[in-house]
Amino acid sequence: MAEEVMAKGEDERKVMVAIDESEYSHYALIWVLDNLKESLPRSPLFIFMAQPPPRNYPFAASLGSARMYCSVSAAPDFLNSVKENNKKLALAFLEKAKEICASRGVNAEILTEEGDAKTAICNVVEKLNIGMLILGDHGLGKIKRLAFLTFF
């Protein structure tokens, strides 16, 4: 009976890989495809990438030999252009990750959301009821390259 419950829980577990443009994200995706390949056909694989929010850009004005720096809010057209470019970049990375999954026979759904990566990842995990989140580790060496969290 316990084995049936465990098997059912494994079948319904949603797995998400959160990526960015780093090589560590690539390692995390490959780790998932290598180590979870048996369960991926039974559970959905989601690939997520956060789009950084537009920010204010510094402006420098020359005042003779002195300079003044101040933060200037960009025009709405410029902000929309930045948002659109961020979305295009995120979708390009996600499509490449989806191609890697498809080359290994795994169907993946891609997701992107604008905002701080930590907050956006947590929002998507809660919204989709993700059972396992895999993240690439940023530069702590090969032993600590991959960190994963399991949510219950």
C-alpha positions in Angstrom: 0.0 0.0 0.0 2.8 2.5 0.9 4.5 1.6 -2.4 1.4 2.5 -4.3 1.1 5.9 -2.5 4.8 6.5 -3.2 4.5 5.5 -6.8 1.4 7.8 -7.2 3.3 10.7 -5.5 6.2 10.2 -7.9 3.9 10.2 -10.9 2.3 13.5 -9.9 5.5 15.3 -8.8 6.1 18.4 -10.9 9.8 19.2 -11.6 11.1 22.7 -12.4 14.6 23.8 -13.5 15.2 27.5 -13.0 17.8 28.7 -15.4 19.7 31.9 -16.3 22.5 32.6 -18.8 25.2 30.9 -16.8 26.9 27.6 -17.5 25.8 26.4 -14.1 22.2 26.5 -15.3 23.3 24.3 -18.2 24.9 21.8 -15.8 21.7 21.8 -13.7 19.5 21.0 -16.8 21.9 18.3 -17.9 21.9 16.8 -14.3 18.1 16.7 -14.4 18.1 15.0 -17.8 20.7 12.5 -16.7 19.5 11.7 -13.2 15.7 12.0 -13.4 15.3 10.6 -16.9 13.3 7.6 -15.6 10.7 9.8 -13.8 10.4 12.7 -16.3 8.1 10.9 -18.7 5.6 10.5 -15.8 6.0 14.0 -14.3 5.9 17.4 -16.0 9.2 19.2 -16.5 9.0 23.0 -16.4 11.9 25.2 -17.4 11.8 28.7 -15.9 13.8 31.9 -16.4 13.2 35.2 -14.7 13.3 38.4 -16.7 15.1 41.2 -14.8 13.0 44.2 -14.2 14.0 47.4 -16.0 16.0 49.8 -13.8 16.9 53.4 -13.7 20.0 54.3 -15.6 22.7 56.7 -14.2 23.1 60.0 -16.0 26.4 61.9 -16.0 26.5 65.7 -16.7 29.7 67.5 -17.1 30.0 70.7 -15.1 33.4 71.9 -16.2 36.0 69.9 -14.2 33.3 68.4 -11.9 30.7 65.8 -12.9 27.3 65.3 -11.5 25.7 61.8 -11.4 22.0 61.2 -10.9 19.5 58.5 -11.5 17.1 59.3 -14.3 13.9 57.5 -15.0 13.8 56.3 -18.6 11.1 57.2 -21.0 8.2 54.7 -21.2 9.2 53.8 -24.8 12.7 53.0 -23.7 11.5 50.9 -20.7 9.1 49.0 -23.0 12.0 48.3 -25.4 14.1 47.0 -22.5 11.3 44.8 -21.3 10.7 43.4 -24.8 14.4 42.7 -25.3 14.6 41.0 -21.9 11.6 38.8 -22.8 13.2 37.9 -26.2 16.4 36.9 -24.5 14.7 34.8 -21.9 12.6 33.1 -24.5 15.7 32.4 -26.6 17.4 30.7 -23.6 14.3 28.8 -22.8 13.8 27.5 -26.4 17.5 26.3 -26.4 16.9 24.5 -23.1 13.7 23.0 -24.5 15.6 21.8 -27.6 18.2 20.1 -25.3 15.3 18.3 -23.5 13.7 17.3 -26.8 17.0 15.9 -28.1 16.9 13.5 -25.1 13.3 12.6 -25.6 11.9 14.8 -22.8 8.9 17.2 -23.3 9.3 20.4 -21.4 7.2 23.4 -20.8 8.9 26.8 -20.7 7.9 29.7 -18.4 9.1 33.2 -17.9 8.1 36.0 -15.6 9.4 39.5 -15.0 10.9 40.3 -11.7 13.6 39.6 -9.2 14.7 36.0 -9.8 14.3 34.8 -6.2 10.8 36.2 -5.9 9.7 35.1 -9.4 10.9 31.5 -8.8 9.1 31.3 -5.5 5.9 32.7 -7.1 6.0 30.1 -9.9 6.7 27.2 -7.5 3.7 28.2 -5.4 1.4 28.8 -8.4 2.2 25.5 -10.1 2.6 23.4 -7.0 6.1 22.4 -8.0 7.3 19.3 -6.1 11.1 19.6 -7.0 13.0 22.7 -7.9 16.5 22.4 -9.4 18.9 25.4 -9.5 22.4 25.7 -10.8 24.9 26.8 -8.2 26.9 29.9 -9.0 30.6 29.1 -9.0 31.2 27.1 -5.8 33.0 24.3 -7.6 32.2 21.0 -9.1 31.2 19.3 -5.8 28.7 22.0 -4.9 27.7 22.7 -8.5 24.1 21.6 -8.1 21.7 22.5 -5.4 18.1 21.3 -5.4 15.2 21.8 -3.0 12.2 19.6 -2.6 8.9 21.1 -1.6 6.2 19.0 0.1 
